[in-house]
Amino acid sequence: MTAPITIAILVYDGVQILDVSGPAAVFAAANDACPQPVYQVHILSAAGGAVRSSSAMDILSEAMTQVPPVAVDLLLIAGGDEAALLRLAHDPDLSRWLAQASASAARFGSICTGALLLAALGLVKGKRVTTHWSACRFMADSFPEVEVDGAALYVEDGKVWTSAGVTTGIDMCLAIVERDLGTAAANRIAERLVLYARRPGYQSQFSPLLHAQQRADAPFSALIEWMAAHLGEPLNVPQLASRMAMSERSFYRRFTESVGETPARFAETLRLDRARDLLMSKASLKEVAGQVGFGSAARLSKAFERRFGVTPQLFRETQRMQRASSSAPASLTD
C-alpha cells in the first residue's frame, strides 16, 4: 500500500472559506473514488483551533507544529484578507515552517490571494503565478521579481501551482488530481461534484459570456445565453434581430452599445472561447469548427490565429506538450 499524499492547507482569520472547502472537497472526492485513500488533508493554522473565515464561519484547524514541514507533499496557501496574509509574513515561526515545507514538498502553491504570502516570503521569485484579478496589479507592483499572469485560471510553473479567485482552486486541484490519478478519475470527480465543466488553466479569469451578461441590458441577457448554447447555428444580425423582434439597424446599434462588441465580433468571441476548450479533446479540427459554427477548419484556423496569434494546431500541440513534460513528482510515483 502506497502512503497517502500529505496535503497541508494554511488558514488564518479572514480566510476565504471556499478557498479551503473547494480544494478539500476535490481531494475528499478523490479518496471516495479510489479503493484506498490517496490524499491526507490537514487544515493548518499558526496556533491551531478555530479560525474565523471571512464568511463569519469558523474552521477547525490543527497547529502547524503538529505536521512536520518535511512530511508535506503538497502545500497550499488559501486566499482571503490581503492585510491578514501580509501580516503572516512577519510571523517568524510560521515563515520558517512555510519555507521548509515549500522547499521539501513535491508541489506547493496557493489559491486566490494566497499567492501574496508566497511572494512576500520570497518563495516564488522568478516564477509565473496568478492570483485573483483584483490583486494582480498590487502583486505585480509590490513584487516585481514575480511574473504575474492576470488572465489565467491557474498556472503551473515547475512545482509551483497557483490559482485565481475562489472557485478556480477547484479547477487547479482537479488538474493536480488528474496528474496523480489520470483524466478519467478527474472527470469522475468533476461529475461527483456536479461541475458544469472542467476548466483548463489557460482559460481566462474573465469569461466573455459572464462579462457580457453582467454588462448587457435586460433585453439582451437572455439572447447572450441563447447564443452561447447555439454556437453551431447562424448567429448573424438578421437572425438575431428577428429573434429580438427588432429592426436590423436598431438591433445592431443597441446590442453594440449594451455588450461593447458588435454582434459578429461577440459571436466570434464566444466561438473561439469554446474552440479552445474543444481543442484539448480528441475532436478533429473539422469537428471543432463544426461544433462552434465556423463551418470549416480553414475558417476556424484563420479566426483563431488572428485572435490569439497561433494556429489551432500549434495551440493544441503546445498545450499537450506542456502537460506531457510536467511529469509527476518522484514522491508521487514511488
Backbone torsions as a table, in degrees:
resi	resn	phi	psi	omega
1	MET	NA	126.2	178.1
2	THR	-77.2	136.9	179.8
3	ALA	-64.1	142.1	177.9
4	PRO	-60.0	152.4	175.7
5	ILE	-77.6	122.3	-176.5
6	THR	-86.0	122.8	-179.1
7	ILE	-116.0	131.9	175.7
8	ALA	-117.8	123.8	176.2
9	ILE	-112.7	118.1	-176.8
10	LEU	-85.1	130.5	177.4
11	VAL	-125.8	168.4	-174.9
12	TYR	-167.0	165.7	177.7
13	ASP	-60.3	128.5	-178.3
14	GLY	96.2	5.0	-179.5
15	VAL	-69.1	149.3	175.4
16	GLN	-81.0	118.6	-170.9
17	ILE	-64.4	-33.0	179.4
18	LEU	-68.8	-24.8	176.3
19	ASP	-69.3	-17.7	178.5
20	VAL	-99.3	-51.7	-174.0
21	SER	-69.6	-34.6	-179.8
22	GLY	-61.7	-59.0	177.0
23	PRO	-58.9	-41.8	-179.7
24	ALA	-60.8	-37.7	179.1
25	ALA	-66.2	-36.9	178.4
26	VAL	-62.5	-47.7	-177.7
27	PHE	-69.7	-34.0	176.6
28	ALA	-66.6	-40.2	178.4
29	ALA	-65.3	-35.2	176.7
30	ALA	-63.3	-41.7	177.7
31	ASN	-62.9	-40.8	180.0
32	ASP	-65.2	-30.5	-175.7
33	ALA	-85.8	-6.3	-176.2
34	CYS	-112.1	154.0	-179.9
35	PRO	-60.6	-30.7	178.2
36	GLN	-139.0	155.1	-177.3
37	PRO	-58.3	133.1	178.7
38	VAL	-99.3	-32.6	-174.4
39	TYR	-123.0	142.7	171.1
40	GLN	-120.7	112.1	-172.9
41	VAL	-100.7	129.4	175.2
42	HIS	-116.3	126.5	173.5
43	ILE	-95.8	111.1	-172.0
44	LEU	-113.1	150.3	170.1
45	SER	-139.7	172.0	-176.7
46	ALA	-60.1	-44.3	-175.6
47	ALA	-109.9	-12.5	-176.2
48	GLY	81.7	176.0	179.8
49	GLY	89.2	-162.7	-177.4
50	ALA	-75.8	131.7	176.2
51	VAL	-117.5	130.6	-177.9
52	ARG	-86.9	119.8	179.8
53	SER	-80.4	171.3	178.9
54	SER	-68.8	-13.8	178.3
55	SER	-94.5	12.1	179.9
56	ALA	65.7	22.7	175.1
57	MET	-110.2	138.7	-179.1
58	ASP	-87.1	144.7	175.5
59	ILE	-118.1	128.1	178.2
60	LEU	-83.2	123.3	-174.9
61	SER	-123.5	160.5	172.0
62	GLU	-94.9	151.4	173.4
63	ALA	-70.0	140.3	-177.6
64	MET	-58.5	-26.6	-178.8
65	THR	-68.9	-13.4	179.3
66	GLN	-77.6	-15.3	179.9
67	VAL	-122.9	113.0	178.4
68	PRO	-60.2	135.4	-177.5
69	PRO	-57.7	-32.6	-178.8
70	VAL	-72.7	-11.6	179.6
71	ALA	-86.3	-8.3	-174.8
72	VAL	-85.5	126.7	175.8
73	ASP	-92.0	-33.8	179.5
74	LEU	-138.0	120.2	178.4
75	LEU	-110.1	128.1	178.3
76	LEU	-128.8	133.4	175.3
77	ILE	-99.3	117.4	178.7
78	ALA	-74.4	150.5	179.9
79	GLY	-84.5	172.0	179.5
80	GLY	164.5	-145.0	-178.1
81	ASP	-60.3	123.5	-174.3
82	GLU	-65.5	-41.9	179.9
83	ALA	-63.4	-39.9	179.2
84	ALA	-64.5	-39.8	178.2
85	LEU	-61.7	-46.6	-177.5
86	LEU	-68.7	-28.6	175.7
87	ARG	-66.8	-32.3	179.6
88	LEU	-61.8	-27.7	-179.2
89	ALA	-65.8	-16.5	-179.3
90	HIS	-96.7	4.2	176.4
91	ASP	-89.1	106.9	-173.4
92	PRO	-62.5	-38.1	-179.4
93	ASP	-68.1	-44.5	178.6
94	LEU	-64.6	-44.1	-179.6
95	SER	-60.6	-41.2	179.8
96	ARG	-65.2	-42.4	-179.7
97	TRP	-64.5	-44.6	-179.5
98	LEU	-64.5	-40.1	179.3
99	ALA	-63.2	-42.6	179.9
100	GLN	-68.4	-42.4	-179.0
101	ALA	-65.9	-42.6	-179.5
102	SER	-67.2	-31.5	-179.6
103	ALA	-71.5	-37.8	-175.7
104	SER	-93.5	-20.9	-177.0
105	ALA	-68.0	148.6	175.4
106	ALA	-66.9	-32.8	178.6
107	ARG	-146.6	148.3	172.4
108	PHE	-150.6	162.4	-179.2
109	GLY	173.1	-149.5	-171.9
110	SER	-155.0	163.3	170.3
111	ILE	-117.2	132.7	175.0
112	CYS	57.9	-132.5	-174.6
113	THR	-75.1	0.2	175.1
114	GLY	-57.1	-22.4	178.3
115	ALA	-60.9	-25.5	-180.0
116	LEU	-62.9	-38.8	179.1
117	LEU	-68.2	-41.5	177.1
118	LEU	-58.4	-42.7	-179.3
119	ALA	-69.1	-41.3	-178.7
120	ALA	-63.4	-29.4	179.3
121	LEU	-89.9	1.6	178.3
122	GLY	72.7	22.9	-175.3
123	LEU	-88.3	-9.0	-178.4
124	VAL	-127.6	30.0	177.4
125	LYS	-60.8	132.8	178.8
126	GLY	75.1	4.9	-179.0
127	LYS	-99.4	153.2	172.5
128	ARG	-92.5	124.7	-177.4
129	VAL	-135.7	167.8	171.7
130	THR	-132.7	166.0	176.8
131	THR	-155.8	-177.8	179.1
132	HIS	-57.8	140.0	-175.2
133	TRP	-54.5	-33.0	-177.2
134	SER	-70.6	-17.6	-178.6
135	ALA	-105.7	-1.8	-174.5
136	CYS	-62.5	-45.6	-177.7
137	ARG	-64.5	-46.5	179.0
138	PHE	-59.0	-43.8	-177.6
139	MET	-66.6	-42.7	179.9
140	ALA	-63.7	-40.0	-180.0
141	ASP	-72.2	-37.4	-175.3
142	SER	-80.0	-28.8	-175.6
143	PHE	-131.7	73.1	-175.9
144	PRO	-62.8	-16.6	179.2
145	GLU	-78.2	-4.4	179.4
146	VAL	-108.7	135.9	177.2
147	GLU	-89.5	111.0	-176.3
148	VAL	-96.6	119.4	175.8
149	ASP	-96.7	104.1	-175.1
150	GLY	-83.8	1.9	-176.3
151	ALA	-107.6	-38.2	-170.6
152	ALA	-66.7	150.7	174.4
153	LEU	-72.7	-40.7	172.9
154	TYR	-154.1	157.1	-175.5
155	VAL	-132.3	136.2	172.2
156	GLU	-114.4	119.8	176.8
157	ASP	-129.7	98.8	-173.8
158	GLY	64.9	-126.2	179.6
159	LYS	-94.8	7.6	178.7
160	VAL	-95.7	122.8	177.6
161	TRP	-118.9	125.0	177.1
162	THR	-132.8	146.5	179.9
163	SER	-125.2	162.3	179.6
164	ALA	-81.0	-145.6	-170.1
165	GLY	-74.9	135.7	162.7
166	VAL	48.4	-97.6	-172.3
167	THR	-65.0	-18.1	179.5
168	THR	-68.1	-16.9	173.5
169	GLY	-62.1	-32.6	176.5
170	ILE	-66.5	-45.5	179.3
171	ASP	-59.3	-45.8	-178.2
172	MET	-64.6	-43.4	-177.8
173	CYS	-69.7	-30.4	172.6
174	LEU	-64.1	-38.1	177.5
175	ALA	-65.8	-37.0	177.0
176	ILE	-65.2	-44.6	178.0
177	VAL	-62.5	-39.6	177.4
178	GLU	-60.2	-40.4	178.1
179	ARG	-63.2	-37.5	-177.1
180	ASP	-80.9	-43.2	-168.3
181	LEU	-116.5	-9.6	179.2
182	GLY	103.9	163.5	-175.8
183	THR	-65.2	-41.8	-177.4
184	ALA	-60.3	-42.5	179.5
185	ALA	-64.6	-43.3	179.6
186	ALA	-63.1	-38.1	178.6
187	ASN	-67.1	-37.8	178.1
188	ARG	-64.5	-39.1	179.4
189	ILE	-66.7	-41.7	177.6
190	ALA	-60.7	-38.7	177.8
191	GLU	-66.8	-41.9	179.5
192	ARG	-61.6	-36.0	-179.6
193	LEU	-85.3	3.1	177.9
194	VAL	56.2	46.9	176.4
195	LEU	-82.7	141.6	180.0
196	TYR	-65.5	-39.7	179.5
197	ALA	-161.4	154.1	171.8
198	ARG	-87.1	124.9	-175.8
199	ARG	-100.4	129.9	178.0
200	PRO	-76.2	159.1	-176.5
201	GLY	-63.0	-31.9	-176.4
202	TYR	-72.6	-15.0	-179.3
203	GLN	-63.1	143.1	-175.7
204	SER	-70.6	148.6	170.8
205	GLN	-61.3	-24.9	-173.8
206	PHE	-101.3	91.5	178.3
207	SER	-62.4	123.8	179.3
208	PRO	-61.9	-32.1	178.7
209	LEU	-68.1	-50.4	-179.1
210	LEU	-63.5	-42.1	-180.0
211	HIS	-60.6	-43.3	-179.1
212	ALA	-67.6	-40.9	179.5
213	GLN	-64.1	-36.3	178.7
214	GLN	-68.5	-35.1	-175.1
215	ARG	-85.7	-32.3	-169.7
216	ALA	-67.8	148.4	172.2
217	ASP	-71.0	160.8	-175.2
218	ALA	-50.5	-42.6	-176.4
219	PRO	-62.1	-21.8	-173.5
220	PHE	-104.8	-11.2	-176.8
221	SER	-62.6	-42.3	178.6
222	ALA	-68.1	-35.9	179.2
223	LEU	-64.5	-41.1	179.5
224	ILE	-60.4	-43.8	178.5
225	GLU	-63.4	-40.0	178.4
226	TRP	-64.2	-41.6	179.3
227	MET	-60.2	-44.0	-178.9
228	ALA	-63.2	-28.8	-179.0
229	ALA	-89.3	-5.5	-176.5
230	HIS	-133.4	45.0	-176.3
231	LEU	-65.1	-25.3	-179.1
232	GLY	-78.4	-6.5	-179.3
233	GLU	-98.3	163.1	175.9
234	PRO	-62.4	128.9	179.0
235	LEU	-120.2	49.0	-179.0
236	ASN	-88.9	167.8	-176.1
237	VAL	-60.0	-45.8	179.6
238	PRO	-56.7	-43.8	-178.4
239	GLN	-69.0	-43.7	-178.7
240	LEU	-67.8	-39.7	178.8
241	ALA	-64.1	-40.0	178.3
242	SER	-63.5	-40.7	180.0
243	ARG	-63.0	-32.9	-179.7
244	MET	-91.4	1.3	-179.5
245	ALA	56.6	44.6	178.4
246	MET	-125.2	160.5	170.2
247	SER	-70.6	155.7	-177.5
248	GLU	-61.7	-40.8	-178.3
249	ARG	-65.7	-46.3	-179.6
250	SER	-65.0	-41.7	179.6
251	PHE	-61.7	-47.1	-177.7
252	TYR	-58.5	-45.7	-177.5
253	ARG	-66.5	-48.5	-175.4
254	ARG	-69.9	-38.0	178.6
255	PHE	-64.2	-45.8	-178.6
256	THR	-62.7	-41.2	178.3
257	GLU	-65.5	-39.4	-175.2
258	SER	-75.7	-44.6	-173.0
259	VAL	-91.9	-28.2	-178.7
260	GLY	93.2	0.1	175.6
261	GLU	-138.3	153.9	174.4
262	THR	-66.7	158.7	178.6
263	PRO	-55.7	-41.7	-178.6
264	ALA	-66.9	-42.8	-180.0
265	ARG	-65.2	-41.9	-178.6
266	PHE	-68.1	-41.0	177.2
267	ALA	-60.1	-40.9	178.0
268	GLU	-65.8	-39.0	178.4
269	THR	-59.4	-46.8	179.2
270	LEU	-63.0	-42.0	-177.7
271	ARG	-66.8	-42.1	-179.4
272	LEU	-70.6	-35.4	178.0
273	ASP	-62.8	-43.1	178.2
274	ARG	-70.0	-36.5	-179.4
275	ALA	-61.7	-37.6	179.2
276	ARG	-60.1	-40.0	178.0
277	ASP	-67.2	-44.0	-177.4
278	LEU	-67.2	-26.1	179.7
279	LEU	-67.2	-18.0	177.5
280	MET	-86.7	-1.4	174.9
281	SER	-92.8	-174.7	179.4
282	LYS	-88.8	3.4	-179.7
283	ALA	-63.8	142.3	177.5
284	SER	-71.6	164.4	179.4
285	LEU	-61.6	-36.8	178.4
286	LYS	-65.2	-41.4	179.0
287	GLU	-66.0	-41.4	177.9
288	VAL	-61.8	-45.9	179.9
289	ALA	-58.2	-41.2	-179.8
290	GLY	-67.2	-40.1	-177.3
291	GLN	-68.3	-31.5	-177.0
292	VAL	-101.9	3.8	170.8
293	GLY	91.3	15.3	176.9
294	PHE	-85.6	-18.7	174.5
295	GLY	87.1	-40.6	-179.1
296	SER	-144.3	155.3	178.2
297	ALA	-63.3	-33.4	-179.0
298	ALA	-65.2	-43.4	179.9
299	ARG	-66.9	-40.2	176.8
300	LEU	-62.0	-46.3	-178.5
301	SER	-59.9	-43.2	-178.4
302	LYS	-63.7	-46.2	-178.9
303	ALA	-69.1	-39.6	-178.3
304	PHE	-63.9	-46.2	-178.5
305	GLU	-68.3	-36.4	178.7
306	ARG	-65.0	-38.3	-176.0
307	ARG	-82.9	-40.2	-172.0
308	PHE	-110.4	-8.9	176.1
309	GLY	83.1	2.1	176.6
310	VAL	-137.4	157.8	176.4
311	THR	-76.8	157.0	176.0
312	PRO	-58.1	-37.2	179.6
313	GLN	-63.5	-44.9	-179.5
314	LEU	-67.3	-39.5	177.4
315	PHE	-59.3	-47.6	-179.6
316	ARG	-61.6	-46.1	-178.6
317	GLU	-64.7	-41.4	-178.9
318	THR	-63.8	-45.1	-179.7
319	GLN	-63.9	-40.4	-179.6
320	ARG	-69.7	-37.9	178.5
321	MET	-65.8	-39.5	179.7
322	GLN	-63.8	-40.0	-180.0
323	ARG	-70.2	-39.3	-178.9
324	ALA	-70.1	-34.9	-176.2
325	SER	-77.0	-18.3	180.0
326	SER	-89.0	77.7	-176.5
327	SER	-71.3	157.0	-179.9
328	ALA	-66.5	143.2	178.8
329	PRO	-58.5	151.2	-175.9
330	ALA	-58.0	-36.5	-176.7
331	SER	-66.3	-15.2	-178.8
332	LEU	-95.3	-8.7	-174.7
333	THR	-119.3	4.8	179.9
334	ASP	-63.8	NA	NA
